[in-house]
Amino acid sequence: MKALLFVGVLLASVSMVFAESTNVATKAQTTCPVMGGGVDQKIFVDYQGQRIYFCCSGCSTAFNKDPEKYMKKFKEQGVMLEKVKK
């Protein structure tokens, strides 16, 4: 009986973890990661196969100084970046 209860709790826990990890909504990038305003699709940086848009060239320079800071921000916000077309 204890083993059955343990298996049930284990399955419930795994289900909850899986549901939480897939609950992050993904959305397209619409705001500049540096300033938070709207993006200009003529101003971008390609980073690790993904295209990041900015509101101005100054923001792309700031991004290049610490790209992982902004990539982490995208991930936390559920932003799905555009893949670079080869």
DSSP file (Angstrom, degrees, kcal/mol; ACC not computed):
  #  RESIDUE AA STRUCTURE BP1 BP2  ACC     N-H-->O    O-->H-N    N-H-->O    O-->H-N    TCO  KAPPA ALPHA  PHI   PSI    X-CA   Y-CA   Z-CA
    1    1 A M     >        0   0    0      0, 0.0     4,-2.2     0, 0.0     5,-0.2   0.000 360.0 360.0 360.0 -42.5    0.0    0.0    0.0
    2    2 A K  H  >  +     0   0    0      1,-0.2     4,-2.6     2,-0.2     5,-0.2   0.890 360.0  52.2 -64.0 -38.5    2.8    2.4    0.9
    3    3 A A  H  > S+     0   0    0      2,-0.2     4,-2.5     1,-0.2    -1,-0.2   0.903 109.2  49.5 -64.6 -40.8    4.5    1.6   -2.4
    4    4 A L  H  > S+     0   0    0      2,-0.2     4,-2.1     1,-0.2    -1,-0.2   0.904 111.6  48.5 -64.9 -41.3    1.4    2.4   -4.3
    5    5 A L  H  X S+     0   0    0     -4,-2.2     4,-2.5     2,-0.2    -2,-0.2   0.908 110.9  51.5 -63.9 -42.2    0.9    5.7   -2.5
    6    6 A F  H  X S+     0   0    0     -4,-2.6     4,-2.7     1,-0.2    -2,-0.2   0.924 109.7  49.0 -60.9 -45.9    4.6    6.6   -3.2
    7    7 A V  H  X S+     0   0    0     -4,-2.5     4,-2.6     1,-0.2    -1,-0.2   0.901 111.0  50.9 -61.4 -41.4    4.2    5.9   -6.9
    8    8 A G  H  X S+     0   0    0     -4,-2.1     4,-2.2     2,-0.2    -2,-0.2   0.919 112.0  45.9 -62.7 -44.6    1.0    8.0   -7.0
    9    9 A V  H  X S+     0   0    0     -4,-2.5     4,-2.4     2,-0.2    -2,-0.2   0.909 112.7  51.4 -64.8 -42.0    2.8   10.9   -5.3
   10   10 A L  H  X S+     0   0    0     -4,-2.7     4,-2.4     1,-0.2    -2,-0.2   0.927 110.9  47.2 -61.2 -46.1    5.8   10.6   -7.6
   11   11 A L  H  X S+     0   0    0     -4,-2.6     4,-2.3     1,-0.2    -1,-0.2   0.897 111.8  50.7 -63.8 -40.2    3.6   10.6  -10.7
   12   12 A A  H  X S+     0   0    0     -4,-2.2     4,-2.1     2,-0.2    -1,-0.2   0.906 110.7  49.5 -63.5 -41.7    1.7   13.6   -9.5
   13   13 A S  H  X S+     0   0    0     -4,-2.4     4,-2.3     2,-0.2    -2,-0.2   0.922 111.0  48.5 -64.0 -45.2    4.9   15.5   -8.7
   14   14 A V  H  X S+     0   0    0     -4,-2.4     4,-2.5     1,-0.2    -1,-0.2   0.904 110.8  51.7 -62.3 -41.3    6.3   14.7  -12.2
   15   15 A S  H  X S+     0   0    0     -4,-2.3     4,-2.4     1,-0.2    -1,-0.2   0.897 109.8  49.2 -62.0 -41.4    3.1   15.9  -13.8
   16   16 A M  H  X S+     0   0    0     -4,-2.1     4,-2.2     2,-0.2    -2,-0.2   0.908 111.3  48.8 -66.4 -42.2    3.2   19.2  -11.9
   17   17 A V  H  X S+     0   0    0     -4,-2.3     4,-2.2     2,-0.2    -2,-0.2   0.927 112.8  48.0 -63.4 -44.8    6.8   19.9  -12.8
   18   18 A F  H  X S+     0   0    0     -4,-2.5     4,-1.5     1,-0.2    -2,-0.2   0.912 111.3  50.5 -62.6 -42.9    6.1   19.1  -16.5
   19   19 A A  H  < S+     0   0    0     -4,-2.4     4,-0.4     1,-0.2    -1,-0.2   0.891 111.3  48.6 -63.6 -40.1    3.0   21.3  -16.5
   20   20 A E  H >< S+     0   0    0     -4,-2.2     3,-0.8     1,-0.2     4,-0.3   0.893 110.0  51.4 -67.5 -39.3    4.9   24.2  -15.0
   21   21 A S  H 3< S+     0   0    0     -4,-2.2     3,-0.4     1,-0.2    -1,-0.2   0.784 114.7  42.5 -71.3 -25.7    7.8   23.9  -17.4
   22   22 A T  T 3< S+     0   0    0     -4,-1.5    -1,-0.2     1,-0.2    -2,-0.2   0.424  95.0  82.3 -97.5   1.3    5.5   24.0  -20.4
   23   23 A N    <   +     0   0    0     -3,-0.8     2,-0.6    -4,-0.4    -1,-0.2   0.589  60.5 109.2 -81.1 -10.7    3.3   26.7  -19.0
   24   24 A V        -     0   0    0     -3,-0.4     2,-0.2    -4,-0.3    53,-0.1  -0.546  68.9-135.9 -71.8 116.5    5.6   29.5  -20.2
   25   25 A A        -     0   0    0     -2,-0.6     2,-0.4    52,-0.0    -2,-0.1  -0.494  13.8-141.7 -72.0 139.2    3.8   31.3  -23.0
   26   26 A T        +     0   0    0     -2,-0.2     2,-0.3    53,-0.1    53,-0.2  -0.854  24.9 172.3-104.1 140.9    6.0   32.1  -26.0
   27   27 A K  E     -a   79   0A   0     51,-2.1    53,-3.9    -2,-0.4     2,-0.1  -0.964  34.6 -98.5-142.9 157.8    5.6   35.3  -27.8
   28   28 A A  E     -a   80   0A   0     -2,-0.3     2,-0.4    51,-0.2    53,-0.2  -0.392  48.4 -95.4 -74.0 153.9    7.4   37.1  -30.6
   29   29 A Q        +     0   0    0     51,-0.6    -1,-0.1     1,-0.2     3,-0.1  -0.585  55.2 153.2 -72.6 123.1    9.8   39.9  -29.7
   30   30 A T        +     0   0    0     -2,-0.4     9,-1.0     1,-0.1     2,-0.3   0.465  55.5  59.9-124.7 -11.6    8.0   43.3  -29.9
   31   31 A T  B    S-B   38   0B   0      7,-0.2     7,-0.2    22,-0.0    22,-0.2  -0.900  86.6-103.6-123.8 152.5   10.0   45.4  -27.5
   32   32 A C     >  -     0   0    0      5,-3.3     4,-1.4    -2,-0.3    22,-0.2  -0.517  24.8-142.2 -68.1 130.6   13.7   46.4  -27.3
   33   33 A P  T  4 S+     0   0    0      0, 0.0    -1,-0.1     0, 0.0    21,-0.1   0.729  97.2  42.8 -69.6 -19.2   15.5   44.3  -24.6
   34   34 A V  T  4 S+     0   0    0      3,-0.1    20,-0.1     1,-0.0    -2,-0.0   0.929 131.0  15.4 -91.2 -54.6   17.5   47.3  -23.5
   35   35 A M  T  4 S-     0   0    0      2,-0.1     3,-0.1     3,-0.1    19,-0.0   0.674  90.9-129.4 -98.4 -20.8   15.1   50.3  -23.4
   36   36 A G     <  +     0   0    0     -4,-1.4     3,-0.1     1,-0.2     2,-0.0   0.430  66.1 119.4  88.2  -2.3   11.7   48.4  -23.5
   37   37 A G  S    S-     0   0    0      1,-0.2    -5,-3.3    -6,-0.1    -1,-0.2  -0.171  74.4 -63.2 -84.5-175.9   10.2   50.5  -26.3
   38   38 A G  B     -B   31   0B   0     -7,-0.2     2,-0.2     1,-0.1    -7,-0.2  -0.261  56.8-116.7 -65.2 155.9    9.1   49.3  -29.7
   39   39 A V        -     0   0    0     -9,-1.0     2,-0.6    -3,-0.1    16,-0.3  -0.634   6.6-142.0 -98.1 154.6   11.6   47.8  -32.1
   40   40 A D  E >   -C   54   0C   0     14,-2.8     3,-2.5     3,-0.3    14,-0.6  -0.972  13.4-149.4-109.3 114.2   12.8   48.9  -35.5
   41   41 A Q  E 3  S+     0   0C   0     -2,-0.6    -1,-0.1     1,-0.3    14,-0.1   0.495  93.7  66.7 -70.2   0.4   13.3   45.8  -37.6
   42   42 A K  E 3  S+     0   0C   0      1,-0.1     2,-0.6    12,-0.1    -1,-0.3   0.590  94.2  65.8 -88.1 -13.2   16.1   47.5  -39.6
   43   43 A I  E <  S+     0   0C   0     -3,-2.5    11,-2.2    11,-0.3     2,-0.3  -0.926  72.7 130.5-114.3 111.2   18.2   47.5  -36.4
   44   44 A F  E     -C   53   0C   0     -2,-0.6     2,-0.4     9,-0.2     9,-0.2  -0.967  42.4-143.7-153.5 165.2   19.2   44.1  -35.2
   45   45 A V  E     -C   52   0C   0      7,-2.2     7,-2.9    -2,-0.3     2,-0.6  -0.994  18.6-137.5-131.1 137.6   22.0   41.8  -34.1
   46   46 A D  E     +C   51   0C   0     -2,-0.4     2,-0.4     5,-0.2     5,-0.2  -0.878  29.2 177.0 -95.1 122.7   22.3   38.1  -34.9
   47   47 A Y  E >   -C   50   0C   0      3,-3.3     3,-1.5    -2,-0.6    37,-0.1  -0.979  63.1 -21.1-133.9 120.2   23.4   36.2  -31.8
   48   48 A Q  T 3  S-     0   0    0     -2,-0.4    -1,-0.1     1,-0.3     3,-0.1   0.875 128.1 -47.6  50.0  45.5   23.8   32.4  -31.6
   49   49 A G  T 3  S+     0   0    0      1,-0.2    35,-2.3    34,-0.1     2,-0.4   0.572 120.0 104.1  79.0   9.3   21.5   31.9  -34.6
   50   50 A Q  E <   -CD  47  83C   0     -3,-1.5    -3,-3.3    33,-0.3     2,-0.5  -0.945  65.7-130.8-126.0 146.9   18.8   34.2  -33.3
   51   51 A R  E     -CD  46  82C   0     31,-3.2    31,-0.8    -2,-0.4     2,-0.5  -0.843  19.0-166.9-100.1 126.3   17.8   37.7  -34.5
   52   52 A I  E     -C   45   0C   0     -7,-2.9    -7,-2.2    -2,-0.5     2,-0.3  -0.958   8.6-152.0-115.2 126.3   17.4   40.4  -31.8
   53   53 A Y  E     -C   44   0C   0     -2,-0.5     2,-0.3    -9,-0.2    -9,-0.2  -0.667  11.5-168.4 -99.2 153.1   15.7   43.7  -32.7
   54   54 A F  E     -C   40   0C   0    -11,-2.2   -14,-2.8   -14,-0.6   -11,-0.3  -0.858  31.9-125.9-134.6 166.7   16.3   47.0  -31.1
   55   55 A C  S    S+     0   0    0     -2,-0.3     2,-0.3   -16,-0.3    -1,-0.1   0.754  93.4   0.7 -84.5 -26.0   14.8   50.5  -31.0
   56   56 A C  S >> S-     0   0    0    -13,-0.1     4,-1.1     1,-0.1     3,-0.6  -0.968  75.4-102.6-155.4 166.3   18.1   52.2  -31.9
   57   57 A S  H 3> S+     0   0    0     -2,-0.3     4,-1.7     1,-0.2     5,-0.1   0.795 115.6  64.6 -67.1 -27.6   21.7   51.4  -32.7
   58   58 A G  H 3> S+     0   0    0      1,-0.2     4,-1.9     2,-0.2    -1,-0.2   0.870 100.6  51.7 -61.3 -36.1   22.8   52.5  -29.2
   59   59 A C  H <> S+     0   0    0     -3,-0.6     4,-2.4     2,-0.2    -1,-0.2   0.848 105.1  54.3 -70.8 -33.9   20.8   49.6  -27.7
   60   60 A S  H  X S+     0   0    0     -4,-1.1     4,-2.0     2,-0.2    -1,-0.2   0.877 108.2  50.9 -67.0 -34.9   22.5   47.1  -30.0
   61   61 A T  H  X S+     0   0    0     -4,-1.7     4,-0.9     2,-0.2    -2,-0.2   0.916 110.3  48.7 -65.4 -43.7   25.8   48.3  -28.7
   62   62 A A  H >X S+     0   0    0     -4,-1.9     4,-0.9     1,-0.2     3,-0.6   0.902 109.9  52.7 -62.3 -41.4   24.6   47.9  -25.1
   63   63 A F  H >< S+     0   0    0     -4,-2.4     3,-1.0     1,-0.2    -1,-0.2   0.920 104.7  55.3 -59.2 -45.4   23.4   44.4  -26.0
   64   64 A N  H 3< S+     0   0    0     -4,-2.0    -1,-0.2     1,-0.3    -2,-0.2   0.717  99.5  61.7 -64.4 -21.5   26.8   43.4  -27.4
   65   65 A K  H << S+     0   0    0     -4,-0.9    -1,-0.3    -3,-0.6    -2,-0.2   0.824 129.6   3.6 -73.4 -31.1   28.5   44.4  -24.1
   66   66 A D  S XX S+     0   0    0     -3,-1.0     3,-0.9    -4,-0.9     4,-0.9  -0.417  71.3 165.4-152.5  67.7   26.5   41.7  -22.1
   67   67 A P  H 3> S+     0   0    0      0, 0.0     4,-2.3     0, 0.0     3,-0.4   0.830  74.2  60.9 -60.7 -34.2   24.3   39.6  -24.4
   68   68 A E  H 3> S+     0   0    0      1,-0.2     4,-2.2     2,-0.2     5,-0.2   0.826  96.9  60.9 -65.6 -29.7   23.6   36.9  -21.9
   69   69 A K  H <> S+     0   0    0     -3,-0.9     4,-1.2     1,-0.2    -1,-0.2   0.918 111.7  38.6 -58.6 -43.8   22.0   39.4  -19.6
   70   70 A Y  H  X S+     0   0    0     -4,-0.9     4,-2.3    -3,-0.4    -2,-0.2   0.822 111.7  56.8 -80.2 -32.3   19.4   40.1  -22.3
   71   71 A M  H  X S+     0   0    0     -4,-2.3     4,-2.2     2,-0.2    -2,-0.2   0.895 106.9  50.8 -65.0 -38.2   19.1   36.5  -23.4
   72   72 A K  H  X S+     0   0    0     -4,-2.2     4,-2.5     1,-0.2    -1,-0.2   0.898 108.3  52.7 -63.2 -40.6   18.1   35.6  -19.9
   73   73 A K  H  X S+     0   0    0     -4,-1.2     4,-1.9     2,-0.2    -2,-0.2   0.911 107.9  50.6 -61.9 -44.0   15.5   38.3  -19.8
   74   74 A F  H  X>S+     0   0    0     -4,-2.3     5,-2.6     1,-0.2     4,-0.7   0.931 111.0  49.1 -58.6 -46.2   14.0   37.0  -23.1
   75   75 A K  H ><5S+     0   0    0     -4,-2.2     3,-1.0     1,-0.2    -2,-0.2   0.922 110.2  50.0 -62.0 -45.3   13.8   33.5  -21.6
   76   76 A E  H 3<5S+     0   0    0     -4,-2.5    -1,-0.2     1,-0.3    -2,-0.2   0.842 113.0  47.3 -62.1 -33.6   12.2   34.7  -18.4
   77   77 A Q  H 3<5S-     0   0    0     -4,-1.9    -1,-0.3    -5,-0.2    -2,-0.2   0.498 112.7-118.4 -87.3  -4.1    9.6   36.7  -20.4
   78   78 A G  T <<5 +     0   0    0     -3,-1.0   -51,-2.1    -4,-0.7     2,-0.5   0.791  54.1 163.9  73.0  27.9    8.8   33.8  -22.7
   79   79 A V  E   < -a   27   0A   0     -5,-2.6     2,-0.7   -53,-0.2    -1,-0.2  -0.689  29.3-149.5 -83.9 126.1   10.0   35.7  -25.8
   80   80 A M  E     -a   28   0A   0    -53,-3.9   -51,-0.6    -2,-0.5     2,-0.1  -0.856  17.7-144.1 -96.1 112.6   10.6   33.4  -28.8
   81   81 A L        -     0   0    0     -2,-0.7     2,-0.2   -53,-0.2   -29,-0.1  -0.434  20.9-102.5 -78.6 150.8   13.3   35.0  -30.9
   82   82 A E  E     -D   51   0C   0    -31,-0.8   -31,-3.2    -2,-0.1     2,-0.2  -0.510  35.5-121.6 -71.3 134.1   13.3   34.8  -34.7
   83   83 A K  E     -D   50   0C   0    -33,-0.2     2,-0.4    -2,-0.2   -33,-0.3  -0.545  29.8-108.5 -74.8 142.4   15.7   32.2  -36.1
   84   84 A V        -     0   0    0    -35,-2.3     2,-0.5    -2,-0.2    -1,-0.1  -0.576  29.9-133.9 -73.6 128.2   18.4   33.7  -38.5
   85   85 A K              0   0    0     -2,-0.4    -1,-0.1     1,-0.1   -36,-0.0  -0.719 360.0 360.0 -85.5 129.0   17.6   32.6  -42.1
   86   86 A K              0   0    0     -2,-0.5    -1,-0.1     0, 0.0    -2,-0.0   0.442 360.0 360.0 -90.7 360.0   20.7   31.4  -43.9
